[in-house]
Amino acid sequence: MGDSRAYPLFRSASAVDTLALARRLCSLMERRGSVVELTADLRTAEDVWRMVGVLPKAVYWAQGVPFDSHQWPHEYRADTLPRDSYGLVPLLPFRVDVDTPVDDELEDLFVQALGDGPASIYWDGSWPDVPELDLLANAKHEAVEVAFNSLDIDWELPADEHTVFVHLSNLGNLPRAEWLARQVGAEVLGDSVAGR
């Protein structure tokens, strides 16, 4: 962590509204990456089964078992997960983290499959020049990120709300964050935090 500074711009109890605002921010990017990162903590068997329906080829990491450096029993492909809740529950929670081509439909399904555990969607790209503010494009460490069920990008502040962050260069840039917020009818909600 630390190559970017992230500013919170929007918070809502509606995952759909939060995702919509994040996509509006992505549309402002001068260049947008072709890959999106989807990450979620899955706390119940039902959460796992819903996500497997969305990401059937992903690897699922069991967080409920101790790490063993000689074996990797905590890593499961969807087809190797225990088939019943009785076998799955002792392994909970699970984490899934995949990089996949940007696909609005898949992102929508991912959000619909979330439970109450923290999750995120991360799109990288670069912000445009803003000549009226003397802001030049920076090609590194710029992104939009949604933290679901969390007030922060590190998932240390659980919430019943979802937060949109913009990532800027490691020096931060409050004028750019404010400009981005104005473009989508939002506002900077707090100080920047260490990003990625």
Disulfide bonds with the S-S distance in Angstrom:
none
